[in-house]
Amino acid sequence: MEAFKLTTLVILGIIALMLFSIKGKAQTVQIGTIVDVSLGSGSDQTVDSKELFQAIIDRYNFADLNLARDYFSILCGQNTISEVKRYRLISSNYISTSRTKRRKQIANFLIGVKTDVNKLEDEPSNQGQTNFYRTLLTIIKEFDPNSSSKHLIVYSDLCENSSATSFNRFINDPSSIMSHYDKIIDDFSKDAPLPDLSGFTIDLITPGANDFHLWVSRFWEKFLRSRGAVTVNVRASI
């Protein structure tokens, strides 16, 4: 009888440890996408739905099927900040949820994401001017500060022209944007609180067609890193 009780306690202890481990490792992988649809941004020429969707799949890394996953997207360029689109896949327990059921949940989640990505590719660049700063702040609010993995993919020429500041004044002297860096950041902070980007990996997909675009992307790379982004990649395609 004593041996039976001891065995039972051991089994219960193992189960408790497993459940604690599962709970302790509960994580969320979050991905957000910003697509600039402002006049002349050229973002409609750079968004490739197949490439973007594959990049999202890669970043979700489905080696662990049970993790929670969030997807957000927002358009940049409207006079008012666009509404954030949201898709969520809640976490699952590998003991209580079969792999078949979990795969169906993942498939349904990805169908929603793919539908949104397809729409992003079709958006024409015909709305207002780039208001990247406030758009960034809006989508960042959707992310959980404690998320284990936070990714942001941005399609934009990054040429901010909003009530906060205008980058057009640097067109004829692009490199001077860096000498005005502190003043621009001060203008941003007066417009809205600076974001906390701790733990973020950010991909800036920007045309880079001329020196102006080059220096603008350098400005944003410096700013995003200064706000805590772990990695900032500037590239022409995803």
FENMOJO-V226937 format. One record per residue. N is the residue number from 1. RES is the residue in three letters. PSI is psi in radians with two decimals (* if undefined). OMEGA is omega in whole degrees, 0 to 359 (* if undefined). NEAR is the number of other C-alpha atoms within 10 Angstrom. Layout:
# FENMOJO-V226937
n=(N | N)
res=(RES | RES)
psi=(PSI | PSI)
omega=(OMEGA | OMEGA)
near=(NEAR | NEAR)
This chain:
# FENMOJO-V226937
n=(1 | 2 | 3 | 4 | 5 | 6 | 7 | 8 | 9 | 10 | 11 | 12 | 13 | 14 | 15 | 16 | 17 | 18 | 19 | 20 | 21 | 22 | 23 | 24 | 25 | 26 | 27 | 28 | 29 | 30 | 31 | 32 | 33 | 34 | 35 | 36 | 37 | 38 | 39 | 40 | 41 | 42 | 43 | 44 | 45 | 46 | 47 | 48 | 49 | 50 | 51 | 52 | 53 | 54 | 55 | 56 | 57 | 58 | 59 | 60 | 61 | 62 | 63 | 64 | 65 | 66 | 67 | 68 | 69 | 70 | 71 | 72 | 73 | 74 | 75 | 76 | 77 | 78 | 79 | 80 | 81 | 82 | 83 | 84 | 85 | 86 | 87 | 88 | 89 | 90 | 91 | 92 | 93 | 94 | 95 | 96 | 97 | 98 | 99 | 100 | 101 | 102 | 103 | 104 | 105 | 106 | 107 | 108 | 109 | 110 | 111 | 112 | 113 | 114 | 115 | 116 | 117 | 118 | 119 | 120 | 121 | 122 | 123 | 124 | 125 | 126 | 127 | 128 | 129 | 130 | 131 | 132 | 133 | 134 | 135 | 136 | 137 | 138 | 139 | 140 | 141 | 142 | 143 | 144 | 145 | 146 | 147 | 148 | 149 | 150 | 151 | 152 | 153 | 154 | 155 | 156 | 157 | 158 | 159 | 160 | 161 | 162 | 163 | 164 | 165 | 166 | 167 | 168 | 169 | 170 | 171 | 172 | 173 | 174 | 175 | 176 | 177 | 178 | 179 | 180 | 181 | 182 | 183 | 184 | 185 | 186 | 187 | 188 | 189 | 190 | 191 | 192 | 193 | 194 | 195 | 196 | 197 | 198 | 199 | 200 | 201 | 202 | 203 | 204 | 205 | 206 | 207 | 208 | 209 | 210 | 211 | 212 | 213 | 214 | 215 | 216 | 217 | 218 | 219 | 220 | 221 | 222 | 223 | 224 | 225 | 226 | 227 | 228 | 229 | 230 | 231 | 232 | 233 | 234 | 235 | 236 | 237 | 238)
res=(MET | GLU | ALA | PHE | LYS | LEU | THR | THR | LEU | VAL | ILE | LEU | GLY | ILE | ILE | ALA | LEU | MET | LEU | PHE | SER | ILE | LYS | GLY | LYS | ALA | GLN | THR | VAL | GLN | ILE | GLY | THR | ILE | VAL | ASP | VAL | SER | LEU | GLY | SER | GLY | SER | ASP | GLN | THR | VAL | ASP | SER | LYS | GLU | LEU | PHE | GLN | ALA | ILE | ILE | ASP | ARG | TYR | ASN | PHE | ALA | ASP | LEU | ASN | LEU | ALA | ARG | ASP | TYR | PHE | SER | ILE | LEU | CYS | GLY | GLN | ASN | THR | ILE | SER | GLU | VAL | LYS | ARG | TYR | ARG | LEU | ILE | SER | SER | ASN | TYR | ILE | SER | THR | SER | ARG | THR | LYS | ARG | ARG | LYS | GLN | ILE | ALA | ASN | PHE | LEU | ILE | GLY | VAL | LYS | THR | ASP | VAL | ASN | LYS | LEU | GLU | ASP | GLU | PRO | SER | ASN | GLN | GLY | GLN | THR | ASN | PHE | TYR | ARG | THR | LEU | LEU | THR | ILE | ILE | LYS | GLU | PHE | ASP | PRO | ASN | SER | SER | SER | LYS | HIS | LEU | ILE | VAL | TYR | SER | ASP | LEU | CYS | GLU | ASN | SER | SER | ALA | THR | SER | PHE | ASN | ARG | PHE | ILE | ASN | ASP | PRO | SER | SER | ILE | MET | SER | HIS | TYR | ASP | LYS | ILE | ILE | ASP | ASP | PHE | SER | LYS | ASP | ALA | PRO | LEU | PRO | ASP | LEU | SER | GLY | PHE | THR | ILE | ASP | LEU | ILE | THR | PRO | GLY | ALA | ASN | ASP | PHE | HIS | LEU | TRP | VAL | SER | ARG | PHE | TRP | GLU | LYS | PHE | LEU | ARG | SER | ARG | GLY | ALA | VAL | THR | VAL | ASN | VAL | ARG | ALA | SER | ILE)
psi=(-0.77 | -0.70 | -0.67 | -0.78 | -0.73 | -0.75 | -0.72 | -0.76 | -0.70 | -0.79 | -0.78 | -0.66 | -0.73 | -0.76 | -0.75 | -0.74 | -0.68 | -0.79 | -0.68 | -0.71 | -0.74 | -0.77 | -0.74 | -0.51 | 0.05 | 2.14 | 2.84 | 2.24 | 2.13 | 2.36 | 2.33 | 2.62 | 2.28 | 2.22 | 2.10 | 2.11 | 0.43 | 2.78 | 2.23 | 0.09 | -0.51 | 0.11 | -0.47 | -0.32 | -0.28 | -0.37 | 2.04 | 1.96 | -0.66 | -0.79 | -0.75 | -0.78 | -0.70 | -0.68 | -0.68 | -0.78 | -0.81 | -0.72 | -0.48 | -0.53 | 1.51 | 0.41 | -0.64 | 1.84 | -0.36 | -0.18 | 2.60 | 2.60 | 2.41 | 2.53 | 2.31 | 2.61 | 2.64 | 2.58 | 2.54 | 2.28 | -0.21 | 2.78 | -0.63 | 2.62 | 2.30 | 2.76 | 2.47 | 2.28 | 2.41 | 2.40 | 2.35 | 2.41 | 1.94 | 2.76 | 2.79 | 2.84 | 2.18 | -0.25 | -0.75 | -0.22 | 2.15 | 2.71 | -0.58 | -0.80 | -0.72 | -0.70 | -0.62 | -0.70 | -0.75 | -0.73 | -0.77 | -0.70 | -0.81 | -0.51 | -0.76 | -0.76 | -0.80 | -0.70 | -0.76 | -0.75 | -0.72 | -0.68 | -0.64 | -0.66 | -0.56 | -0.10 | 2.18 | 2.60 | 1.49 | 0.38 | 2.02 | -2.55 | 2.88 | 2.15 | 1.13 | -0.69 | -0.91 | -0.56 | -0.73 | -0.83 | -0.64 | -0.82 | -0.54 | -0.55 | -0.40 | -0.40 | 2.49 | 2.12 | -0.46 | 0.11 | 2.48 | -0.37 | 2.03 | 2.11 | 2.45 | 2.23 | 2.15 | 2.20 | 1.87 | 2.73 | -0.17 | 0.26 | 1.43 | 2.19 | 1.58 | -3.02 | -0.32 | -0.81 | 2.90 | 2.18 | -0.18 | -0.44 | -0.19 | 0.09 | -0.73 | -0.17 | 1.20 | -0.70 | -0.37 | -0.22 | -0.54 | -0.56 | -0.30 | 0.17 | -0.93 | -0.69 | -0.71 | -0.76 | -0.67 | -0.71 | -0.71 | -0.81 | -0.51 | -0.50 | -0.76 | 2.63 | 2.42 | 2.52 | 2.69 | 1.96 | 0.43 | 2.26 | -0.04 | 2.50 | 2.17 | 2.28 | 2.08 | 1.87 | 1.86 | 2.57 | -0.73 | 0.63 | -0.31 | -3.14 | -0.59 | -0.87 | -0.67 | -0.86 | -0.59 | -0.76 | -0.60 | -0.69 | -0.88 | -0.61 | -0.78 | -0.77 | -0.84 | -0.69 | -0.68 | -0.41 | 0.14 | -0.05 | 2.30 | -0.76 | 2.36 | 2.01 | 2.23 | 2.14 | 2.91 | -0.36 | 2.83 | *)
omega=(179 | 179 | 179 | 179 | 181 | 179 | 179 | 180 | 179 | 180 | 179 | 179 | 179 | 179 | 179 | 179 | 179 | 181 | 178 | 180 | 179 | 180 | 182 | 182 | 180 | 184 | 177 | 175 | 185 | 180 | 177 | 179 | 173 | 177 | 180 | 179 | 178 | 180 | 175 | 182 | 182 | 183 | 180 | 180 | 185 | 180 | 175 | 187 | 180 | 179 | 180 | 181 | 178 | 178 | 178 | 177 | 181 | 182 | 176 | 177 | 186 | 175 | 174 | 184 | 192 | 182 | 172 | 180 | 178 | 175 | 178 | 173 | 180 | 176 | 179 | 177 | 179 | 178 | 173 | 183 | 182 | 177 | 178 | 174 | 185 | 173 | 185 | 172 | 182 | 180 | 179 | 179 | 185 | 178 | 186 | 181 | 181 | 179 | 179 | 179 | 181 | 179 | 177 | 178 | 179 | 180 | 179 | 178 | 182 | 175 | 178 | 179 | 181 | 178 | 179 | 180 | 179 | 179 | 180 | 180 | 185 | 183 | 178 | 178 | 185 | 186 | 169 | 179 | 184 | 175 | 188 | 186 | 181 | 176 | 176 | 180 | 183 | 183 | 180 | 180 | 181 | 185 | 175 | 180 | 182 | 180 | 182 | 185 | 183 | 182 | 176 | 179 | 185 | 173 | 183 | 170 | 174 | 183 | 183 | 173 | 187 | 178 | 180 | 181 | 178 | 178 | 182 | 182 | 181 | 185 | 183 | 178 | 189 | 184 | 182 | 178 | 181 | 177 | 176 | 186 | 184 | 180 | 179 | 179 | 177 | 177 | 178 | 184 | 177 | 180 | 180 | 182 | 179 | 185 | 171 | 183 | 181 | 177 | 183 | 165 | 188 | 175 | 177 | 179 | 188 | 186 | 182 | 188 | 182 | 182 | 179 | 178 | 180 | 182 | 176 | 179 | 176 | 177 | 183 | 177 | 178 | 182 | 183 | 177 | 181 | 180 | 171 | 180 | 181 | 182 | 173 | 180 | 176 | 183 | 182 | 178 | 183 | *)
near=(6 | 7 | 8 | 9 | 10 | 11 | 12 | 12 | 12 | 12 | 12 | 12 | 12 | 12 | 12 | 12 | 12 | 13 | 14 | 12 | 11 | 16 | 11 | 9 | 11 | 16 | 17 | 22 | 20 | 24 | 22 | 24 | 25 | 23 | 27 | 34 | 26 | 26 | 16 | 15 | 25 | 19 | 25 | 21 | 14 | 18 | 24 | 17 | 18 | 13 | 13 | 20 | 18 | 13 | 13 | 23 | 13 | 10 | 15 | 23 | 11 | 12 | 7 | 9 | 18 | 22 | 19 | 19 | 22 | 21 | 26 | 21 | 24 | 21 | 24 | 30 | 26 | 18 | 13 | 11 | 16 | 15 | 13 | 17 | 15 | 15 | 16 | 16 | 20 | 14 | 15 | 19 | 16 | 13 | 10 | 7 | 11 | 11 | 15 | 8 | 11 | 18 | 13 | 11 | 15 | 18 | 13 | 13 | 18 | 19 | 12 | 14 | 22 | 18 | 12 | 19 | 21 | 16 | 10 | 24 | 18 | 13 | 16 | 16 | 20 | 16 | 17 | 17 | 22 | 27 | 26 | 25 | 21 | 22 | 23 | 19 | 16 | 17 | 21 | 19 | 11 | 15 | 22 | 14 | 15 | 11 | 16 | 14 | 19 | 26 | 21 | 22 | 22 | 25 | 28 | 27 | 27 | 25 | 22 | 19 | 18 | 17 | 11 | 18 | 17 | 15 | 17 | 13 | 12 | 17 | 16 | 10 | 12 | 18 | 17 | 13 | 20 | 16 | 9 | 12 | 15 | 12 | 13 | 18 | 15 | 12 | 14 | 17 | 13 | 11 | 14 | 12 | 10 | 16 | 17 | 16 | 20 | 16 | 18 | 26 | 20 | 24 | 21 | 23 | 24 | 25 | 22 | 16 | 10 | 9 | 14 | 21 | 18 | 18 | 20 | 23 | 24 | 16 | 18 | 18 | 19 | 14 | 17 | 21 | 17 | 13 | 15 | 15 | 20 | 15 | 15 | 19 | 14 | 20 | 14 | 14 | 15 | 19)
